[in-house]
Amino acid sequence: MRNVFKELEANKFIGEMFEGVSNGIPPMPQEVLEWDIDRQELFCILADMNLQSGSSWEVADKAAIEAVKKSPWFKQ
């Protein structure tokens, strides 16, 4: 089984952007922490993709939150 959180921790791009932040990864937004683990993992994947395409953390997080909310199974 894939462990997205370990992959994010190992991602050098993320670590370089946030040296000094615990584990190199800023905390997830409170809204995301209230979701189930599957939605949190989807958020992490989408936010990481946005970061690697050049977005800032704030923009990447907002875009990932909106994408998860627009997914057809979000309300299920």
C-alpha positions as CSV (number, residue, x, y, z in Angstrom):
1,M,0.0,0.0,0.0
2,R,1.3,3.4,-0.9
3,N,2.1,5.8,2.0
4,V,1.6,9.3,0.7
5,F,2.8,11.0,3.9
6,K,6.1,9.2,3.8
7,E,6.5,10.2,0.1
8,L,5.8,13.8,0.9
9,E,8.4,13.7,3.8
10,A,10.9,12.2,1.4
11,N,10.2,14.8,-1.3
12,K,13.3,17.0,-1.5
13,F,11.5,19.8,-3.3
14,I,9.1,20.2,-0.3
15,G,11.9,19.9,2.2
16,E,13.9,22.6,0.5
17,M,11.0,25.0,0.5
18,F,10.3,24.7,4.2
19,E,13.6,24.1,6.0
20,G,13.0,24.8,9.6
21,V,9.4,23.7,9.5
22,S,8.9,20.4,11.3
23,N,9.7,17.6,8.8
24,G,9.9,20.2,6.1
25,I,6.1,20.1,5.6
26,P,3.8,22.8,7.0
27,P,0.7,21.5,8.8
28,M,-2.4,20.7,6.9
29,P,-5.2,23.3,7.0
30,Q,-7.6,22.7,9.9
31,E,-10.4,22.1,7.4
32,V,-8.5,19.2,5.9
33,L,-7.7,17.7,9.3
34,E,-11.4,17.3,9.8
35,W,-11.7,15.0,6.7
36,D,-11.3,11.3,6.6
37,I,-7.9,9.8,5.7
38,D,-8.7,9.1,2.1
39,R,-9.7,12.8,1.5
40,Q,-6.6,13.9,3.4
41,E,-4.4,11.8,1.1
42,L,-6.0,13.1,-2.0
43,F,-5.5,16.6,-0.7
44,C,-1.8,15.9,-0.1
45,I,-1.3,14.5,-3.6
46,L,-3.1,17.4,-5.3
47,A,-1.3,20.0,-3.2
48,D,2.1,18.4,-4.0
49,M,1.3,18.4,-7.7
50,N,0.4,22.1,-7.5
51,L,3.6,22.8,-5.6
52,Q,5.7,21.0,-8.2
53,S,4.1,23.0,-11.0
54,G,5.3,26.2,-9.3
55,S,2.4,27.3,-7.0
56,S,3.1,28.7,-3.6
57,W,2.0,26.7,-0.5
58,E,-1.1,28.9,0.0
59,V,-2.2,28.7,-3.6
60,A,-1.5,24.9,-3.8
61,D,-3.5,24.3,-0.6
62,K,-6.5,26.3,-1.7
63,A,-6.5,24.7,-5.2
64,A,-6.2,21.2,-3.6
65,I,-9.1,21.9,-1.1
66,E,-11.3,23.1,-3.9
67,A,-10.5,20.1,-6.1
68,V,-11.3,17.6,-3.3
69,K,-14.6,19.4,-2.6
70,K,-15.5,19.2,-6.3
71,S,-14.9,15.5,-6.5
72,P,-18.1,13.5,-6.9
73,W,-17.5,11.4,-3.8
74,F,-16.7,14.3,-1.4
75,K,-20.3,14.4,0.0
76,Q,-20.7,10.6,0.3
